[in-house]
C-alpha cells in the first residue's frame, strides 16, 4: 500500500482541529472510525474542572485505540476518521439527544465542567465538535462510495470496571445490522490468542451503536465495532501486533461474507 495522506479538518478558533482524516492514495474499501481517539480538552473549557489523572484516564478517551487504528490503515486499503477532542467534551459516538453525549459523571469521576450546562452551552458543543465529525464521515463516505464496503470502529476498554474484573479481551459488537459481527465470530483465528466474545463488554443496549447504525447501516456498509482491553495495547509493539491480528481476521471475515455465508 502506498503512503497515506493526513488531512486535518474541522478547524475551530477555540476548539482547534476536532476531526482528522487519514486517507490512502488508493481507493479505500474499509472505513475505520475512532471516536474516542483523544483526551484533548480545549483550553477555554478549563480542563472541565478535572485533575490531570482524570484527564488522562480512560474516562477521557480510549487509550491505545488510535494507535491500533493507525497501524491497521497502514496494512489495509482503509480510510481512517478520528476525533481530536476528548469524549468528555462531546462523545462523538452518541447522538445530540443522548445525555451521555456530554456526561456529568464517568465511572468514578464527576465532570464539573459538564454540570448544569445551559441549552445554549450544550448546543455549542454539538455544533463545534459533533457536527464537524459527523460531516467528515458523511463527506468521506460520499467521496468513496464507489469503493467503500465496510465500516469498522475501534475502541478500547478497561480491565476493571466498577471494581469488577473483565476477562474478555476483544469484544465484537454490532448495532442493527448483525451480519458482519457474525461473520467475524465465524472466522475467529484458530490460534486462541485472545478471549473473544460477542457483544461484550458492551452491546447496542448500552448506546454504543450510534456510528455503526447512522453511518454504517445507514449507508449499506457492513459494519462492526471492535473493543480491545486496553492493558493489551499499552506499548507500540503490542499495538502493532494487535493491528496485524485484527487485519488478518478482518480479511477472513470479509472473504467469508463475500462467499455468501450469513
LINCORFEN-V702723 format. One record per pair of residues at least 12 apart in sequence whose C-alpha atoms are under 7 Angstrom apart, sorted by the first residue. I is the first residue (numbers start at 1). J is the second residue. Records with the same first field share a line. If there is no record, write none. Layout:
# LINCORFEN-V702723
I=J, J
This chain:
# LINCORFEN-V702723
2=24, 25
3=24, 25
4=22, 23, 24, 25
5=22, 23, 24, 25
6=21, 22, 23
7=20, 21, 22
8=20, 21
10=132
14=42
15=42
17=84
18=83, 84, 85, 129
19=82, 83, 84, 133
20=81, 82, 83, 84
21=80, 81, 82
22=79, 80, 81
23=79, 80
24=78, 79
27=147
28=77, 78, 79, 147, 148
29=77, 78, 147, 148, 149, 150
30=77, 78, 79, 148, 149, 150, 151
31=78, 79, 80, 148, 150, 151, 152
32=69, 78, 79, 80, 81, 151, 152, 153
33=80, 81, 82, 152, 153, 154
34=66, 81, 82, 83, 153, 154, 155
35=82, 83, 92, 93
36=61, 62, 83, 86, 87
37=61, 62, 65, 66, 82, 83, 84
38=61, 83, 84, 85, 86
39=55, 56, 60, 61, 85, 86
40=84, 85, 86
41=85, 86, 89
48=111, 112, 113, 114
49=111, 112, 113
50=111
54=109
59=106
60=86, 87, 88
61=86, 87
62=155, 156, 157
63=156, 230
64=156, 230, 233, 234, 239
65=154, 155, 156
67=239
68=239, 240, 242, 243
69=154
71=240, 243
72=243, 247
83=133
88=102, 103
89=102
90=102, 125, 129, 130
92=130
93=208, 210, 211
94=210
95=210
96=126
102=114
107=162
149=221, 222
150=221, 222, 223
151=216, 221, 222, 223, 224
152=223, 224, 225
153=224, 225, 226
154=225, 226, 227
155=226, 227, 228
156=227, 228, 229, 230
157=227, 228, 229, 230
158=229, 230
159=229, 231
168=195, 196, 197
169=194, 195, 196, 228, 229
170=194, 195, 196, 197, 226, 227, 228, 229
171=196, 197, 198, 199, 200, 201, 226, 227, 228
172=197, 198, 199, 224, 225, 226, 227
173=198, 199, 203, 224, 225, 226
174=204, 209, 224, 225
175=204, 209, 212, 213
176=213
177=217
179=262
180=222, 223, 224
181=224
183=253, 256, 257, 262
184=253
187=252, 253
188=249
189=249
212=224
